[in-house]
């Protein structure tokens, strides 16, 4: 073997080892390792899948613990569905860090890379979830997400967008719970939306309605079942809702984002919520 060939081989080995070293350093967040992040670092490294995820940052202060995981660009480019990997990694890390640092606020983010930012996060008991996956091949369905989240008593707020392209009215059952205080999600104009009354502890509800195959006028009388509800926000066409037999005396703020509202419809909203501050946003798009 000539000297030149040996040099090329040695250079190749050094490059390969260097690439692997950089990969592992990023995957396990070695650039963010410090003595005071040791416990956090161990929890994070025990609960990531380095095939798809890498540690973007770890921050520990007197008040909070913050972890951000990102998805490898190759996985995103190849459209590998890793919502379930990100979701369970995020929860495992959040739960373990919450046990260790009871006195601190814990924040964990996970998901896409680059300008798209994270697709899901938990911050001090508040879950935000956004997914671009919208077909039957999605790794995590809305049903699976809710079943798991509702088993986690530490979660007090859920904001779920585009989970496998599903809306709340597509569900036939949601486990009853009282610990979730805020819910934001999507629905089609359907009379199956009353399934969300399983959230018996709601203090704040934000629903975005989209057209589907049904021409239903949505019966909103299910809102009476929320005994603790104080803030209500609805995005949709006011003409697609039936508020008869609905009184909401406990509502303190009602925001309706819709198209043009008639004087008669405005009067109905004030009658529904006699104690509420009512905000009607007629500039919003409605379907």
N, C-alpha and C positions, 0 to 999 in steps of 0.2 A: 504494500500500500504506500503510495507516494506521500510525501510530506504535505503537499497541497490538499490531498483528499482527507488526510488526518485532521488538518486545520478546519476544513469545512465540516467534518463530523463533530469535532469538538465545539465549533461555533453553533452548529445545529442543536447539539445537546444543551448547551448553555441557554439558547433561545427558548427551547421547549421547557426546560426547568424554570426559566424566568417567567414564561407565560403561565405555567401551572402555579408558580408562587404568587403571581399577581392575582390570578383567579381565586385562589384559596384565601389570600389576604383580604380581597374584597368580599368574598362570600361570608367569611367569618368576622368581618369588620375589624381586622387586626389594626387598621389605621386609627380606630377609635378606642383601642384598648388603653385604659389608664387604671392605676391602682384603685381609684374610687369607683370605677365602673365594673370592677371584677365580677361582682355577684350578678349584675345585670347582663354582662357579657356572656356569662355561663348559661343563664336562662335562655337568652336569645339563640346562642349557638346550639343548644340542645333541642331547639324547636323550629329550626328552619330546614328547608329542603334545598341544598346547595345546587341541585340540578336546575332549579328554576329561580331561586331567590338569592339576594345578596344584601348585606347590611349596609344601608346608606348612612345611617347616623345613630349614635347613642349619646344622650345628654342626661346628666344627673345633676340636679341642683338641690338646694335645701327644701324647695317647695314641690318639685316634680321630677318624674322620670319619663323621658321621651325616647321612643325607639321608632325608627322608620326602616322598613324593608322595601326593597324594590325588586322588580322582576327583570331577569336577564333579557336584554334586547332580542337575542336569538329566539327565545321562547315566544316573545310578543310577535316577532316577524313571522314565525312559523305558525302563528295563531293557535298555539297550544293552549287549551283551556285549563287554567290553573286557579280559577276562582276559589275552588275548594281548598287547595294547598294554601293560598294566601289567607283565606278565612280562618281555617283551623290553626295555622301558625300564629296568626294575630291573636286569637282568643287564648291559646295556650300561654303565650308570652304575657298577655294582659293579666290573666288570672294568677299566674305564678308571681308576677311582679307586684300585683295588688296584695297578695298574701305577705310578701316580704316587706313591702313599704306601705304599711297601712296608713301611715301619717302623711304620705305624699299623694299628689295627683299623678295618675299614670295615663300615658297616652301612647298608643301603638298604631302606626299606619302601615298599610301594605298595599301592593298592587303594581300598577304600570310604571314605566320609566319615562323619562323625558318630560316634555311639556304637558303631557296628559296628566301627570301627577298621580297621586294615590287613588285607588278605586274603593278603598274601604279604610275605616279607622274606628278606634274606640278611644274616647277621651273622657275620663272620669265618669264612666257608666253610660256614655252616650255613643250609640253606634250609628255610623253613617256608611251606607253601602251603595255603590254605583257599579254597574257592570255593563259592558258593551255586548255581552253574549245574549242573543235573543232567539235561540232556536232550541229544538229538542235535544241537541247535543251538549247543552250547557252542563258544566260540572256540578253546579249547585242550583237547585230549584228554590222558589220562594217558600214552598212548604218545608223543605229541609232546613232552610235558613231560619224560619220562624220556630220550628220545633226545637232547634238547638238553642237559639237566642232566648227563648222563653223558659228554657231550663236553667238559664244563668240569672239568678236573682239579682246580680249586681247591675244588670242592664236596666236603666230607667227611661231611656229614650231610644227610639228606632226611627231612622230616616232611610227608607229603602227605595231605590230607584232602579227600574229596569232589571229586575232579578229574573234572568232567563226569559225576558220579554213578558213576564206574567204580571197580572194585576190582582189586587186583593179579592175582587169578586170572582176570580177563577178558583178560589179555594172553597172547599165544602166544609172544612173544619179548621179551627184555630184553637189551640189549648187555652183554656180560660186562665187569666192571670190578673193580678192586681198591682204588680210592682212596676209595670211600664206606665209612665206618667205622660209621655209625649209620643205621638205616632204621626209620621208623614209617609204617604205612599200614593200609589196610583190606582185608579179604578176605571172601568168602562161604565157607561150608563146601563146599569143592570140592577135588578132588585135582589141580587145575591150579595150586595155590599153589606147587608146587615150582619154578615159573618164576623165583622170586626167588633161586634159588641162583646166578643170574648175578652177584649181589653177593658175590663171593668174598672181599672184604676185611672183611666185617662183623665188628665187635667187639660191637655192641649191636643187638638186634632187638626191635621192639615191634609186635605184630600184633593188630588188633581184628577179630574175626569176627562176621559178620552172617548171618542165615538168607537163603537164596535159594530157588529152585525145587527144587534138589537136596536129597536126603535123605542125601547122602554122609557117611560117617564119615571124617574127614580123616586120611590116612596121614601122620604127622609124621616119618617116617624120613629125609626130605630134610634135616632139621636136622643130620644127621651130616656133610653136605657143607660146613658152615661150620667150617673148621679153626681160625679165630681167634676164634670167638664166645665171649664171656665173660659177657654179660648178656642174658637172654631174658625178655620180658614177653608174656604171652598174655591177651587178654580174650575169653572165650567160655565156652560150656557144656562142661565137662570130659567129658561123656558123648558129645560129638561128635568126640572125637579118639582116634586109635589110636597109642599110643606104643610098640607092640611093635617089636622090631628097632631100637630107638633108644637109644643110649647117648651121654650128653653129659658126658664126664669133664672137659672144659675149662671148663664153665660155672661161674662164681663166684657168680652171683646169678640165681635163677629166680623171677619173680613171676607168679602165676597169679590173675587176677581172674575169678571164676566164681561160680556158685551153690553150693549145699551139696555138699561133697566127703566121700565115705565114707572110712573108715579104710584100706580097701584101695587106694583111689585115691591117698590121701596117701602110702602106703607105696611105690606105684609111682613117684611123683614123686621121692622120696628115692633110690630105686634108680636112676632115670635120671641123676640129677645128684649123685653121691656126694660131690663136693667143693664143692657150692654151698650158699649161704645161700638157703633156700627160704621165700618169703612167699606164703601162700595167703589171698587176700582174698575171703571168702565173702559179704561184704556187697554186692559189686558185682553189677550187673544183667548177666545173660547171656541170650543168645537161643538 
